[in-house]
Amino acid sequence: MPIRSAAVGNRTQPQVVDITPRRLLSYAAGLGESQPHYLDDAASSGIVGHPAFCVALEWPVTLMLRDDERLGFSGEERIRGVHAEQDSIFHRPIRPGDRLRTVASLVQIRRIRPGALVLTKFETVDDRTDAPVVTSYASSIYRGVEVEGEDACLEAPPSLPEVSPSAAASTRIPIPIAREAPHVYTECAQIWNPIHTERQVALQAGLPDIILHGTATWALAASHLIQRCAHAEPARLRRLIGRFTAMVIPGSTITLEYREPQGADTVAYSVGNAEGAPAISQGIAVLGEPSG
């Protein structure tokens, strides 16, 4: 069955989560983090959540939106969805004690050559004050799925920031991906899709092996960019964009490539997989003064 473009405007019920040290510590550990600002909850300043933790809050409402019968497509078609791009804007860090409310809205459905492109907007706010915490735009491609009705668009992501050319030499950082990394990330982030952990399911889906979550690759890139370009201060990362364009097979090594910013607040980056294909392309990190 085709996906109905009339579903644009659908909005989930809010998901409210009390942020505990356990949730934030687990997510950071799932990335193999060792920085104290993510892990030392006994420090006088406490801990902050890894910026990419936002995806752990977005996953439950993703499922709610995807399973909405008003979309029109079948269960078999739902599993054809591939996360294609993530663009998150960080208004302030997430901390233990926060009570956060997340809502997902369908803002765009349109035809593309491989099938249907669906753009979802996620709004995570402080449940006590309604102040924004993270706003994300995530696109998914449903391969081989038709669109019923005219293409529909309520909203597009904010325009891409301009990346100033840098005269600095390109920096390449190898990042080993352990064979068990997708299993650890699945449990620590509480984001489960069997193609990341169950090889039989992955092979039946036409994949060569289990693959690392795109958001895990995106989060690992964030970790290294924060450490090297943002004075190791997570609150300096204000926006992170990445397009997921090639698979990462666990047990291999990926490579983050970027140029040091020179007086600019944007860093262009990419992540190559073991075969040299772009696991993340058109990556942009926006840096600024610490928020919140």
C-alpha positions, 0 to 999 in steps of 0.5 A: 500500500502507498504511504498517504501524503495526507498524513503530513501534519500527524503529531504524536502524543507527548512522551515525558521522560525523567532524566536520571544519571543512569540514562545519561551514563548508560548512553555515554558508556554505549559510545565508549566515552571516557570523558568525566563530563559524561561519566563523573556524576560525583564531580561538583559540576555533575554530568551533562548528557552527550548531545546525541542522547537526544535520539534516545528520546526521539526513538519511542515517538518515532515508533509511535508515528511510524505505526500510526495507521493513518500513514496507510502502509503495511507492516512489511513496508514499515521495515523498509525505512532507512534513516537517511539524515539527522539534523539536531539543534541543541538549545541547552545540555540535558542534565540529570533531574530534567523532565523532558517532553518529546513530540514527533510531527510528520512535516514532509512526505514526497516522492523520490527515485528510491521510493518515499521520503518522510521528514519528521520534526522532533521537539524536546522541551522542558516539561516544567517550563516548555523551554526548548532543549533539542529540535531535530529533523530526521529524514527516512527513505522508504524504498519501493514505497509509493506515495498516495496523493500530492507531495506535501510539505509543512516545514523544511529544516532550517537552512544549512549554515555556511561553511567557511573554507579552511586553510588547515590541513585535513585531519583524519581520526581512525575510530575502531568499531568493536564487533559487539558495538551495535549490541552495546549501543542498542541496550545503552541507548534503548534503540532496538532494530534487529538489523543492528544485532541479529545477523539472520535478520540482517541477512534476510533484509538483504544486508551483508551483515549486522550494521552499526546504527547511523546515529551511533556513527553520528554520535561518535563523530560528535564526540571527537569533534567536541574533543578537538574543535570545541575545547572538550565542552559538549555545550559548545556543540549547537547543531550537528548535521549528517547524511547517512550514505553507507553502511558500517560493519562492526569489527571494522575501522571508520575514519572521521575527517575534518578541517580545524575551524579558523575563526569560524563556528562551523566545521565540515566533516565526513566519516568513511567506512572501512571500504572508503565509502561515506558512512556520513556525508555532508556533515556540518557541526556548528559550534558556539559559546556554551549554552544553558 
